[in-house]
């Protein structure tokens, strides 16, 4: 066998062994074009070269076959690695990387402000109950005095799933945290009836609406529902409760006013406005030069809502409200665009880091 044929075999060996090292599987290696070319070359050689060359090619094939088997065995003997390890423990090193400086981290402004809000209500005697992000038609509408076909349903342009509840109605991404109101009334009814304590709860959570997104509107945002039920409760209790909260949150004295509105689940229903905390009611850009900022929808709980929770509306009265968390934070922090909260922009979030704005 001449040197040219030997070189062909050696070159093919080098190429295919390299592919085995790179992880190529056995069937692919043994059917490679390079190996097929060597076998095809046998029939073209002179009779005195065929036997020796054919034997060399068969030896190469056996060598490649064994190499792929050895490769598979070595794979099974690999030491497992922990892909979740936060440092180089897989290489036997115990050196932890340096952490990012604390001043570059922060709690998201929505979460830090939400904590302040619920802490205020907690000191006022309200329990905290987290809302749901998927609910059913009954809790979204029926329990809140929105019967089937009620025109007010159109005001809540909701997202629905293809999955359905036991009544074959689609599950809903709640448009308000009021979906929890019936659950709160039912779960705390016994303590109310036994005279142990009034029903008093606030419900923070994310809500979803099919909104056209702009600087003042988002399709996903946070809301806080409040519920209070006891004997001899009036609308004066509602107004005073919200005023106490707002003054505590903004850390200043405020003037308030209400005006009639409509919600199916409250009667009477009100829009609650406060004097602008930035201009003290004199009029500025933030309050559109009106001196007032409409902030909360509220009212006395409708008798039908109490009835849905088996509470006697002749004996007990209550009030409820709903407010947008983003709107409160925007007012307190002077944020002009609601879309900043979900943008993930570091130049926005770093304003709320421990060390302030960082370049």
Secondary structure, DSSP 8 states (H G I E B T S, - for coil): --HHHHHHHHHHHHHHHHHHHTT--HHHHHT-HHHHHHHHHHTTS-HHHHHHHHHHHHHHHHHHHHHHHHHHHHHHT-----TT-SSGGGGT---------GGG----HHHHHHHHHHHHHHHTT-EE----SSB-HHHHTGGGT--TT-GGGGGS--EEEEEE-TTS-EEEE-SSGGGGHHHHHHHTHHHHHTTS--EEEEEEEEEE-----BTTB-SEEEEEEEEEEETT--HHHHHHHHHHHHHHHHTS---EEEEEE--TTEEEEEEEEEE-TTTTTS--TTTTTSSEEEEEEEEEE-HHHHHHTT--TTT-EEEEEEEEHHHHHHHHHT---TTHHHH--HHHHGGGSTT----
